[in-house]
């Protein structure tokens, strides 16, 4: 009985954690990018940022994200 309650509580905690992390990510994606210093879109060594005021910051290999100077 105790084992079943513990397992149910564990799964509920994991589910709540994943749900809240998804909510935080969705809110961050909706945030005005001009305030955060980021530009929309991604870039690579061969594909430049769509906004001319942004530059590409390579994070791993050849892919990266656009940022404002």
N, C-alpha and C positions, 0 to 999 in steps of 0.2 A: 504494500500500500504506500509506504513512504517512498519507495523507489519510483513508483509511478508518478507521484506528486512531484518529486524532484525532477524527473525527466520532462514532465509537462511544463514545469516552471522554467527549465533550461531552454526548451524550444520556444516558449513564449518570449523569453528574454532575447534570444537570438533573433526572432522575428521582429521584435520591437526595435532592436538595434539596427537591423537592415532597413527597416521602414524609415527610421529617423535619418539615417545616413542618406537615403535616397531623397528625402525631403530637403535636406540641407544642400545636396548637390543641385537639385532643381532650382532652389532659391538663388544659389550662386550663379547659375547659368542665366537667370532672368535679370540679374543685377546689371545696372547701367555700366557698360564696359569702359566708358570714358572716365568714370570716377576711379575705377580700380587700376587704371594704367595699362589695361590690356586692350587689344584690338580683336575684332571678331575674325574667326577663321584660323586655319593652320597653314603651315608653310614647310618647305623642305629646302635642300641645297639647290634644287632646280626650279621650284615654284615659289615665287615671291608673294608677299602679303598684298591683299587687294587694296588696302588703304596706303597711299603714298607717304603718310606721316608715320607709319609703323615700320619696324624692321623685324627680321626673323631671328628668334633666339633658338638655336639648335640645342635640344635637350638630350637626345640619344641618337647616335648614328647620323642619319641625314634628315630626320624629321624633327619638327619643332613647332613653336607657336609664335604668333605675332604680338609684339609689345610696343608700347609707346616709349620714346626716348626720355 
